[in-house]
Amino acid sequence: MITDPAYEVAPWSLYESELNLELLPQSESVFALSNGHIGWRGNLDEGEPNGLPGSYLNGLHELHPLPYAEGGYGYPESGQTVINVTNGKLIRLLVDDEPFDLRYGTIRSHTRELDMRAGVLRRECVWVSPAGRAVRVRSTRMVSFRQRAVAAIAYEVEPLDEQVRVVVQSELAANEEIPRATGDPRVAAALESPLASEEHFAGGTRLGLIHSTTRSELRMAAAADHRVDGPRATTQISSESGDDLARLTVTAVLEKGERLRLEKFVAYGWSATRSLPALRDQADAALVGARDTGWQGLLDQQQSYLDDFWDRADVEVDGDTEIQQAVRFALFHVLQTAARAEQRAIPAKGLTGSGYDGHTFWDAETFVLPVLTFTEPKAAAEVLRWRQHTLPTARERAAQLGLRGATFPWRTITGDEASSYWPAGTAAFHVNADIADAAVRYVAITGDHDFEKETGLELLVETARLWRSLGHHDHAGAFHIDGVTGPDEYSAICDDNVYTNLMAQANLVSAADAAERHPRHAAALGVTNEETATWRDAAAAMTVPFDDELGVHEQSAGFTRHERWDFDGTDPEHYPLLLHYPYFDLYRKQVVKQADLVLAMYLRGDAFTAEQKARGFAYYEPLTVRDSSLSAYCQSVIAAEVGHLQLAYDYLGESAMMDLKDLENNARDGLHIAALAGTWTALVAGLGGMRLFDQDPIRFAPRLPDALSRIAFRLMFRGRRLRVEVTRSTATYTLADGAPIEILHYEDAFTLTADQPVVRELPSFAHQEAPKQPPSRAPRRRKAPPAG
């Protein structure tokens, strides 16, 4: 989108200078506001035109039948889909009885700005009605970080040429018509008008709607209150409500230069257990709090919250203005996915759209939680507590599959498996190690050992039990994990996937170590010394396939002997391959959808030598087609580590521009939250060279591509606030707050104190020729845009 001349590249905002209706669906995603609990797509205030209406509450969903041509034992029975809940954004305007609709009349000017420092979406429009009446409309929208259940809008209308009569209609609207997202009529029927009315209210300036879902049996409440400021003599207010609509109507006669201002406060709540009166009271209480705080008070709270966030999380980039904007855009949206989720999941699209049915995947733990743990650790802990909360369901799933411990779902909203395709779903057992890894990393980064006792230990124990029952020792004592799908979904149902085995190995060892640190808590979970010994035995004997002839790790056992995909004979228009070729053919060829072994070299870098990383990267680059947005960031990280800095920069650009340039042509469905998180990781772990393994000191091995002259990043680490600044020749480490800490700069260890920064020179290294990618699948060669 930022390639369109309407979008300006700015360091702290995304600014749109004119409205392009063809880009409306994508702009609704990039301009979305959320706090992890409430999500509002960036729809126009008046509701129409739109690409996809979207108001979401994290976890609120409906169930629907899963389609199977042939059923089978253990197949999930119900799908889960996020639903569009009551829309509190709607403010319609009539000017002398003509609706304010940008498809009619004349637009003199129209701007929108997502302000990432203030946490608001601003809009200003000058519109001339078909009858020639000119008005200026301004609105500012926010979803509060401080008040979890609250969103708010300030809306103003002003005549520019002559007296006009205006009518402003502020609405709560349920069961809006949305585009059909599926061709399955059973699913479509389940999601058509998913909210059943239970109560509606309108009185004075207050509105309320309460609904419930039919199949998932969830109840939600939406309430709104208003402050109105206009010419007293002409302003009139009335309200009304029905099953799916509650409306406040304000009418006024405005002279040129006079303004009608409406401040709208909206509160939401939902529950699977609370009664209707209790939920009504919950929404009303949140609404009273918002109104008492007032519009300016909410703005001040939002600013204060973000000031603190950026102080510990900001990333600065000199030399590429697009990357500078993109990384802040990424951090802002990652924060919005989880800041107030509070024991809810992080959907793959956040709360920016209904893509992937609103499901969470392993993306959350592997891609998003590392960023949050370094920048907003409380939010990361809450996501892991949600996983702990779903453990009873995960234990039931493991038992259903004949396994011990817990089997977490591949994709879900509730904790139940929602994938109807078991080779890519159930067989992707690595999600269990990914969750364990996120818990271990959280403790290593934060030093929060109370969390380890109360949450992390149980997650580690139950996932370790899974691996011990899923794998087996062969006649020679080697431990194997067979019949699984790793991160590469073009290689399903394989034996000894290296990523899965290495992550499981770390899971087993970490579980045994944690049990020894917390013996009383481990005993309460039934852990014995004999059990932890079996975990260590399995970890020590874990099979890690390696092709001695080629000198590289096999992605899975036998992978390097498979026939290579015919890349030269593949039409560039036939990517992504899964849309043009049968899975059975993909599964038996050397072709990689998304980085798999390369991801293992990043997350389990301690299990590879430097030479193995370089050879492995060179081998798998020509096989990796990146038919997934999850791939580019870790390819960037390893490219930087093995010395291909231009390639690392190219992949950084791809991850950073995934949504801002809509590289996969599906930003209309919501943003790619994992790719956004990967932008941060490609800068901090890639070019910044940050690594952390278990309780070792945090390490940095920075290096910059020629296009960038400086990067600087901030992060939280074990109660400290660190700042690292990298130029082409030096790295400067600053302890902004906290006790002294040991740092590794390459192999140089030093103690960093708050007294003064430490400056270290960067070592020189030889540039190497980068490996080639499959034909037509190389990342775009990135050149820094000209300054200004």
C-alpha positions, 0 to 999 in steps of 0.5 A: 500500500505504501507504494500507492502515492496516497500513502506517505512514509513517516517514522511514527505514523501511517498517513493516507492523503486521499481515499482510494476505494479500491484499497479500502479492504486493505486499509481497513486492516492496516488502520485497525485498532485493538488492545488484544480484547477488543478489535475494530477494523479501520472501517469508515465511521459511516459504515459504507462503503466497506471491504469487510465489516469487523468488530471482534472480541478475542475468543468470541466465536461460533461453532460450525460443522467441519466438512469431511468427504470421509470421516475418521477416528480422532477427527475434530467434529466442530470448527470454530470461527471468530464472528463479527460482533456488535459494531460500536464504530458506526456514526452516520451523518445526513446533511440536509437529509442527504447521507454522507456517503463518499460514493456520491457528491464530491470529496474535496479532501480525505485523510487518515492517519494511524498515529503509533505514538498516540494510539489513535486513528484520525480522519478528516474529510471535506465533502460536498453533497450532491445538493452542493452543501459543503461540510468538514467531518473530523473523527478520532478513534481509539481502543483503550490500552488502559481500560480493557473493555472500552473503545471511544470516538470523537466525531465533529461536523462543521458546515463550510459555506452556509447553514445546514441541518445535520442529523448524526446517528450513533449506532450499535448494530449487530448481525451486519451483512458480511461477505461469504468467506466460505463456499461450504453452505453448512459453514455459511449457514452457521455464521449467517446472523450468528447473534441472537438478541436477548435484550436491548435498551435505549434511554437518554444518551445510553444504548445497550444490546445483549446477544448470545450465540446459538452453538457455542452458547456465549453471551456478549453485551455492548453498551454506549454512552455519549456526550453531545456539544452543539448549538443549544437552541437547535440541538435535539437528542432522541434514542431508540432500540430493537433486537439488532440495533440501538440508535442515538439521533442528534439533530442540529441546525449549524451555521457556517463555522459552528460545530456539532461534536459527539463523544462516543464511549463504547464498552464490551463484555462477553462470557460463557458463564455469566448471567445476562444481568451480570454481563449487563452490569459489567458493560455498564460499569466499564461504560461509567468508568470511561465516561468519568475518565472522559475523552481527554482522559482516555487520550492521556491514558493512551499516550502514557501507556505508549510512552512507556512502551516505546521507551522500552521497545523502540527500534531506530533504523538509519538508511531506510525510511520504509523499514523504519516505518515498518518496524514501528508499524509491526511493533504497534500491531504486535502490541495491539494483539496481546496488550490486554488479551489476558489469558486469551490467545493471539490469533494469526491475524490478531483482531484485524480481520477474520482470516484463518477463522480467527485461529491461533497457531504455533505462530503465536509462541514461536514468532510473536511471544519472543517479541512480546517477552522482550518488550511487553512481558506481562502480555507474553505471560498471559498467553502462556497462562491461556495455554495452561488453562487449556491443558485439560482439553489438551490432555483429553486430546492426547488420550484420544490419540493414545498418547500421554501428557498433553497434545495442543491443537494445531489451530484453535480458538477454544483449545480444541483442535479445529483443523480438519486436515490431519497431516498438517494439523494433528501431525504437526506435533511440534506445536507442543515443543513450541509452547514449551520453548516459549515458556522456557524463553520467557523465564530466561528473559524475565527471570520470573521463577514464580511463573516457572513454578506456577505455569511453566513447569506444568506446560513443560511436564505435560509436553515432555510426557507427550514426547516420551510417549510419541517417540521410541528407542530403536534396537540400538538405543536411538530415540526417534519421533516418526510420522510427524509434520514439521514447520514445512507443510510440503513435507508431511508425515515424515520421520525424525524431522530435525526441527521437531526432534531438536525442539522436543530434545530441548523440551525434555531437558528443560522439563527435567531441569525445571522439575529438579528446581521445583521438586515439591511442585513437580511431585504434585504433578506426579513427576518422579525421578524415574520419569525425569531420567527417561526424559533425559535418556530420550533427549540424549539419544535423540536422532538428528538426521545428517547426510554425510555425503552432502555434509548437511542435515536432512530436514527429515530422515531420507529427505535429501534422497527425494527427487528435487522438485522441477523448479525450472519447469514450474510456471511462476504463476503456479505459486503458491504450489499448494493451489496448483499441485496435489499434496501427494506430489509435494510431500514426496519431493525436495521442495520446502514451503517455509523455512524448516531446518533453517528455523531450527538453526536459529531457535536451536543454534546451539545444536549446529556448528558455524560450518553446518549452518553455512552449508545447511543454509546454502543447501536449503535456499534453492529448495525454499519457495516461501509459500508462507509469510512465516519464512522470510524473517528466519531466512534473514536471521540465518543469512545475516549470521552466515555472512550474506548481509544483502540477502538478509536485508532483502528478506528483512524487507520482505517480512517488513513489507508483507502487509504494507505492500500487500505482498501476498495479496490477502491483507484484506483478510487481516494482517500477518501478525507473525510476519510483523513480529518477524520484522523485529526479529530480523533486525534485532536477532538478525542484524543485531545478532542477539542470541540467548540460550537458557541461562547463558549471558545474552549475546550480540554479534551485530553487523549491518548491510551496506544500505543501513548506517545505524540501527538501535533497539531497546529491550527488557531483560531480567528486570533491566532496560537495555539499549543497543546501538550499531553502526558499521564499525561499532556497537554501543551497549547502554544499561538504561535501568537496572542492576549490572549485567554480563553481556557477550559481544561476539566472544568478548564478555563484559559487565554493563553498568548504568554508569556509562555505555560500553563501546566495542568494535565490530570485527571484519568478515569476508563477504560470501556469494549468496546462494540462489533461490528457486527460479522466480522465488528470490526475494526482491533485491532491496535498495534503501529508498532515497531520503525525504 
